[in-house]
């Protein structure tokens, strides 16, 4: 009877051991493809693809891998890089996610980046303001100039011919009140009028 009990016990132990090995195998296999046990982004992606999931479900799982692991494995295997899209810059990090110290360093870099962007914006605004001011000054200069100045006077008296000048001098010398003198003055005045009318027509 004792012999029968030992064989049942042995048999039970063998079944328990086989069940334990089977459970361990199932556990290891499920862990092998489970994203929860992934060590980094690339490992997580491999596990997702090994499950044979496709389409939207695969995209959703890959997004979950990206949310869980910020860093990406370097091609040479010497560590990880973190891409900060706000700065459009990559940072070397030790593990698949930045440590608190690495996060602080990245944040300091970002503050410097923002300061550089602010300075650049101020510089561009000042340059634009100066350019606008120069353009306005040039426009004002053009408007103030107006028409070009004429250096020639518009109503220059025309020179009187010598003969007319002599006749005028004669007319002034003749005695006032004499008929000859009056006729001479009248004749000279009519000649001057015709001469100036002819000059203005030309």
KAPE-V477698 format. One record per residue. N is the residue number from 1. OMEGA is omega in degrees with one decimal (NA if undefined). Layout:
# KAPE-V477698
N&OMEGA / N&OMEGA
This chain:
# KAPE-V477698
1&177.8 / 2&178.6 / 3&178.2 / 4&179.6 / 5&179.0 / 6&-179.1 / 7&176.3 / 8&179.6 / 9&179.7 / 10&179.5 / 11&178.0 / 12&177.6 / 13&179.0 / 14&178.3 / 15&179.6 / 16&179.5 / 17&179.6 / 18&177.6 / 19&178.1 / 20&178.7 / 21&179.4 / 22&177.8 / 23&179.2 / 24&178.7 / 25&178.9 / 26&-179.4 / 27&179.4 / 28&179.3 / 29&-179.8 / 30&177.6 / 31&-179.4 / 32&-178.1 / 33&-177.3 / 34&-179.7 / 35&-179.0 / 36&-176.7 / 37&-179.6 / 38&-178.6 / 39&176.8 / 40&-175.7 / 41&-176.9 / 42&177.5 / 43&178.9 / 44&179.6 / 45&178.7 / 46&179.7 / 47&178.9 / 48&-178.7 / 49&179.0 / 50&179.7 / 51&177.3 / 52&178.6 / 53&-178.8 / 54&174.2 / 55&-176.0 / 56&-179.8 / 57&177.8 / 58&178.1 / 59&179.3 / 60&179.3 / 61&178.7 / 62&175.2 / 63&177.1 / 64&175.8 / 65&179.4 / 66&178.9 / 67&-176.9 / 68&-177.5 / 69&-177.7 / 70&-177.1 / 71&175.9 / 72&-178.2 / 73&175.8 / 74&-178.6 / 75&-178.6 / 76&177.1 / 77&-175.8 / 78&179.9 / 79&-175.1 / 80&173.1 / 81&176.1 / 82&179.7 / 83&176.7 / 84&-175.9 / 85&179.4 / 86&179.7 / 87&-173.4 / 88&-173.9 / 89&177.2 / 90&178.2 / 91&174.4 / 92&177.0 / 93&-174.8 / 94&-175.0 / 95&-178.3 / 96&175.3 / 97&179.4 / 98&174.1 / 99&177.2 / 100&178.6 / 101&177.9 / 102&178.0 / 103&178.1 / 104&179.1 / 105&178.5 / 106&178.6 / 107&176.9 / 108&177.0 / 109&-179.2 / 110&177.2 / 111&175.4 / 112&177.7 / 113&179.1 / 114&178.5 / 115&177.0 / 116&177.8 / 117&179.9 / 118&179.3 / 119&179.9 / 120&179.1 / 121&178.8 / 122&-179.9 / 123&178.4 / 124&179.9 / 125&178.8 / 126&179.3 / 127&178.5 / 128&179.4 / 129&179.0 / 130&178.3 / 131&178.4 / 132&179.9 / 133&178.8 / 134&178.0 / 135&179.8 / 136&178.4 / 137&178.4 / 138&178.6 / 139&178.6 / 140&179.1 / 141&178.3 / 142&-178.8 / 143&-177.4 / 144&-176.6 / 145&177.9 / 146&-179.4 / 147&177.5 / 148&-178.5 / 149&176.6 / 150&-179.4 / 151&178.9 / 152&177.0 / 153&-174.8 / 154&-178.0 / 155&178.9 / 156&177.1 / 157&-179.2 / 158&179.7 / 159&-179.4 / 160&-180.0 / 161&-174.9 / 162&-179.1 / 163&-179.9 / 164&179.7 / 165&178.8 / 166&179.7 / 167&179.3 / 168&178.4 / 169&177.5 / 170&-178.2 / 171&-179.9 / 172&-178.0 / 173&-177.4 / 174&-176.2 / 175&-179.8 / 176&176.3 / 177&179.1 / 178&-176.6 / 179&-179.0 / 180&-179.3 / 181&-179.8 / 182&179.3 / 183&179.5 / 184&178.5 / 185&179.4 / 186&179.8 / 187&179.1 / 188&-180.0 / 189&179.6 / 190&179.0 / 191&179.5 / 192&-179.8 / 193&178.6 / 194&-179.3 / 195&179.8 / 196&177.5 / 197&178.4 / 198&-179.3 / 199&-179.4 / 200&177.0 / 201&-179.6 / 202&NA
